[in-house]
Structures are given as C-alpha cells and as structure tokens.
Amino acid sequence: EAGQLGEHVADLQQREAEAKEQLARQDAATKELRADLATLEAHGEELEEAQKALRQQCAEGDAARTNLEGELQEARAALVAREQEVKQLAADMATLEAHGEELEEAQKALRQQCAAVEAER
C-alpha cells in the first residue's frame, strides 16, 4: 500500500508540475495579449487623432471651396457687367461713327456753299 501511495504522490506531483507549466504558458500568452491590446489601443488613439486632423482639413477645404465659389460668382457677375459695358461702348462708337459721317457730309456741303459764295463774289 505504501507503494501505491508513493505512486499516487508521484502522479499528483506530475500533475502539479504540468499544471504549473500550463499556467506559465497561459500567463505568457496573457502577457502577449495584453501587449497586443496596448499596441492596438495606441494605434486606435493615433487613428482617432488622424481622423480628427482629416475632419479639420475637410472642414477647411469645404470653407475654402465655399469662398472660392463666392469669388467665382463675383467674377462672373463682374464679367457680365464688363461685357455689357463693352456692348454699350460698341453701340456708342457706332453712333459716333454715324454722327461723324453725318458731320463729314455737312462739312462737305458747307464747303461747297462757301465755294459757291466765294465764286459769286
């Protein structure tokens, strides 16, 4: 019976050694998992910062686009006004040219009349 008891103690000691070894492996795996979790959390914080920065850049881009659209509308309005001015100037020029031709005709007629009066003297 003492032999059986010795075997039983040896068996229990073997199991205890195996359990300790398994516990050590489990502790090491848990430590690795905690390290991986810490790394992921750090990356998560980095990603949140990057997202925040990107959101800020998008907001700034949207504001810049809105400003540019306003400037573009102003430029288009100024262009339309300038085109109207050019059209008005062209019309004025045509009117002045027509009056210039009328004046030339009137000058020619006056010269002829002056020449006729001079000839009569």
C-alpha positions in Angstrom: 0.0 0.0 0.0 2.9 2.3 0.6 4.0 1.7 -3.0 0.6 2.7 -4.2 0.6 5.8 -2.1 4.1 6.7 -3.4 2.8 6.3 -7.0 -0.2 8.4 -6.2 2.0 11.1 -4.7 4.3 11.0 -7.7 1.3 11.2 -10.0 0.0 14.2 -8.1 3.4 15.8 -8.3 3.5 15.2 -12.0 0.1 16.8 -12.5 1.1 19.7 -10.3 4.2 20.2 -12.5 2.1 20.0 -15.7 -0.5 22.4 -14.2 2.3 24.9 -13.3 3.8 24.6 -16.8 0.4 25.2 -18.4 -0.2 28.1 -16.0 3.1 29.6 -17.0 2.3 29.2 -20.7 -1.2 30.8 -20.0 0.5 33.7 -18.2 2.9 34.3 -21.1 0.0 34.2 -23.6 -2.0 36.6 -21.5 1.0 38.9 -21.2 1.3 38.8 -25.0 -2.4 39.5 -25.4 -2.1 42.5 -23.1 0.9 43.8 -25.0 -1.1 43.4 -28.3 -4.1 45.2 -26.7 -1.9 48.1 -25.6 -0.5 48.4 -29.1 -3.9 48.3 -30.6 -5.2 50.9 -28.1 -2.2 53.1 -29.0 -2.9 52.7 -32.7 -6.6 53.5 -32.0 -5.6 56.7 -30.4 -3.3 57.5 -33.3 -6.2 56.8 -35.7 -8.5 59.0 -33.7 -6.0 61.8 -33.9 -5.6 61.2 -37.7 -9.3 61.2 -38.1 -9.7 64.4 -36.2 -7.0 66.0 -38.3 -8.6 64.8 -41.5 -12.0 66.1 -40.4 -10.4 69.5 -39.7 -8.7 69.5 -43.1 -12.1 68.6 -44.8 -13.8 71.4 -42.9 -11.1 73.8 -44.0 -11.3 72.5 -47.6 -15.1 73.0 -47.6 -14.7 76.5 -46.3 -12.1 77.3 -48.9 -14.4 75.8 -51.6 -17.3 78.0 -50.4 -15.1 81.1 -50.5 -13.9 80.2 -54.0 -17.4 79.6 -55.2 -18.3 83.1 -53.9 -15.3 84.6 -55.6 -16.2 82.8 -58.8 -19.8 84.2 -58.7 -18.4 87.7 -58.1 -16.0 87.3 -61.0 -18.8 86.0 -63.3 -21.0 89.0 -62.3 -18.1 91.4 -63.0 -17.6 89.7 -66.3 -21.2 90.1 -67.3 -21.1 93.7 -66.3 -17.9 94.2 -68.3 -19.5 92.6 -71.3 -22.5 94.9 -71.0 -20.1 97.9 -70.8 -18.3 96.6 -74.0 -21.6 96.3 -75.8 -22.6 99.8 -74.7 -19.2 101.2 -75.8 -19.6 99.4 -79.2 -23.1 100.9 -79.6 -21.8 104.4 -78.6 -18.9 104.0 -81.0 -21.3 103.0 -83.9 -23.4 106.1 -83.0 -20.4 108.4 -83.0 -19.2 106.9 -86.3 -22.6 107.6 -87.8 -22.6 111.1 -86.5 -19.0 111.5 -87.8 -20.2 110.5 -91.3 -23.1 113.0 -91.0 -20.7 115.7 -89.9 -18.4 115.0 -92.8 -21.3 115.2 -95.2 -22.4 118.5 -93.6 -18.8 119.9 -93.8 -18.7 118.9 -97.4 -22.0 120.7 -98.1 -20.8 123.8 -96.2 -17.5 123.8 -98.2 -19.4 123.7 -101.4 -21.7 126.5 -100.3 -18.6 128.6 -99.2 -17.0 127.9 -102.6 -20.2 128.9 -104.4 -20.4 132.1 -102.3 -16.7 132.8 -103.0 -17.3 132.2 -106.7 -20.2 134.7 -106.7 -18.0 137.5 -105.2 
